[in-house]
């Protein structure tokens, strides 16, 4: 059994990195339903990044 490291809190940078990764995956996807879902997930990460930026100001 391997030990799991605790999840790190989300940062603006990590949220933006996740959104970019998901959008790159969506661009390569040929399945329309999956492409749309990846786009929605990316939008969620962008929203989180925005909230984190507001909180940090």
C-alpha positions in Angstrom: 0.0 0.0 0.0 1.3 3.4 -0.9 0.8 6.5 1.2 -1.2 9.3 -0.4 -0.1 12.9 -0.1 -2.8 15.3 1.1 -4.4 17.4 -1.6 -2.9 20.8 -2.0 -5.2 23.8 -1.9 -6.0 25.2 -5.4 -4.1 28.3 -6.4 -4.7 30.7 -9.3 -1.8 29.2 -11.2 -2.9 25.6 -10.7 -6.5 26.5 -11.7 -5.3 28.2 -14.9 -3.0 25.2 -15.7 -5.9 22.8 -15.3 -8.1 24.9 -17.5 -5.4 25.1 -20.2 -4.8 21.4 -20.0 -8.6 20.6 -20.4 -8.9 23.1 -23.3 -6.0 21.5 -25.1 -7.6 18.1 -24.6 -10.9 19.4 -25.9 -9.3 20.7 -29.1 -8.0 17.2 -29.9 -11.3 15.5 -29.0 -13.5 14.2 -31.8 -16.3 13.1 -29.6 -18.6 16.2 -29.4 -20.1 15.3 -26.0 -16.7 14.8 -24.4 -15.4 17.9 -26.0 -18.3 20.0 -24.5 -17.7 18.4 -21.1 -14.0 19.2 -21.2 -14.9 22.8 -22.1 -17.4 23.0 -19.2 -14.7 21.7 -16.8 -12.2 24.2 -18.1 -14.8 27.0 -17.5 -15.2 25.8 -14.0 -11.5 26.0 -13.4 -11.4 29.5 -14.9 -14.2 30.5 -12.5 -12.3 29.2 -9.6 -9.2 31.1 -10.7 -11.3 34.2 -10.9 -12.7 33.7 -7.4 -9.2 33.0 -6.0 -7.9 36.2 -7.6 -10.7 38.2 -6.1 -10.1 36.7 -2.7 -6.4 37.5 -3.0 -6.9 41.2 -3.8 
